[in-house]
C-alpha cells in the first residue's frame, strides 16, 4: 500500500487534511481535501484559497509515491506521511 502524503489543512473548510493525489490522465500531482473535496493544482492556489471542486471533474486518481511527488511543486510542502 502506498502511503499518503499530506501538505496541511484545508483553507476552505478548515477541517480536512490536504492529501496529495495523482491525476492518472495527466500524471500531475495535486492536493485534495479529504473532507470538502476541494482540490488545489499548485501550492500557490492553496495559499490563496482558490481551488476547484474535485467531484466536478471526470478523471481517475491514485495515491502518488514519493518519486512522483519529489518532481512536483508540492515536494517542499509535504508535512508528513500517513500509513
VOGU-3710 file (C-alpha; in Angstrom, 3 decimals, decimal comma):
1> xxxxxxxxxx> 0,000/0,000/0,000  1,339/3,430/-0,965  1,450/5,853/1,983  -0,488/9,103/1,730  1,392/12,398/1,886  -0,273/15,474/3,339  0,538/19,149/2,977  -1,628/20,880/5,595  -5,184/21,768/6,490  -7,768/22,939/4,003
11> xxxxxxxxxx> -8,123/26,742/3,879  -11,727/26,375/2,663  -13,344/24,078/5,244  -10,584/24,313/7,885  -11,327/20,725/8,911  -9,772/18,319/6,441  -6,206/17,387/5,765  -4,968/18,099/2,263  -3,669/14,865/0,778  -1,609/14,651/-2,411
21> xxxxxxxxxx> -3,203/12,771/-5,303  -2,159/11,945/-8,856  -4,406/12,724/-11,819  -3,984/9,481/-13,777  -4,990/11,097/-17,080  -2,352/13,851/-16,987  0,110/12,461/-14,432  0,077/15,714/-12,449  0,137/15,837/-8,669  -2,475/17,969/-6,933
31> xxxxxxxxxx> -3,723/18,431/-3,375  -7,150/17,173/-2,320  -9,094/17,914/0,873  -10,346/14,700/2,458  -13,373/16,498/3,960  -14,805/19,024/1,479  -13,346/17,578/-1,767  -11,648/20,860/-2,698  -8,612/20,479/-4,957  -5,546/22,651/-5,397
41> xxxxxxxxxx> -3,427/22,349/-8,534  -0,437/24,294/-7,156  0,761/25,332/-3,693  0,008/28,980/-4,566  -3,650/28,028/-5,176  -3,896/26,551/-1,701  -2,180/29,554/-0,151  -4,592/31,902/-1,945  -7,602/29,758/-1,028  -8,535/29,265/-4,675
51> xxxxxxxxxx> -9,068/25,801/-5,987  -11,563/23,544/-7,717  -14,211/21,033/-6,696  -12,664/17,671/-7,445  -16,061/15,962/-7,693  -16,913/18,135/-10,711  -14,078/16,667/-12,794  -14,112/13,298/-14,510  -10,764/11,512/-14,183  -9,269/8,680/-12,199
61> xxxxxxxxxx> -6,802/9,332/-9,397  -4,260/7,340/-7,449  -2,010/7,794/-4,449  1,376/9,020/-5,714  4,606/7,561/-4,410  7,453/9,784/-3,239  9,224/9,532/-6,603  6,255/11,206/-8,326  5,875/13,823/-5,596  9,534/14,857/-5,458
71> xxxxxxxxxx> 9,347/16,035/-9,072  6,304/18,200/-8,376  5,907/21,692/-6,895  4,360/20,048/-3,823  7,526/18,261/-2,651  8,779/21,038/-0,384  5,311/21,413/1,207  4,931/17,830/2,463  4,385/17,851/6,225  4,124/14,140/6,785
81> xxx> 3,165/10,697/5,684  0,089/8,719/6,650  0,195/4,943/6,620
//
